[in-house]
């Protein structure tokens, strides 16, 4: 945990939340296509969700905690 990950996608400007299997993460929107997020200590294996004004998108199969 505590590792930084780079998430690639579209329309990230205005992102209000990033979660790892439901656990809130600290994040920074780099630009419209990239977010950096820090894996929270309580994260478990599961989907990554990103929320902005357009709604929530869930990335599956997601992230694996080892």
Secondary structure, 3 states (H helix, E strand, C coil): CCCEEEEECCCCCCCCEEEECCEECEEEEEECCEEEEECCCCCCCEEEEEEECCEEEEEEEEECCC
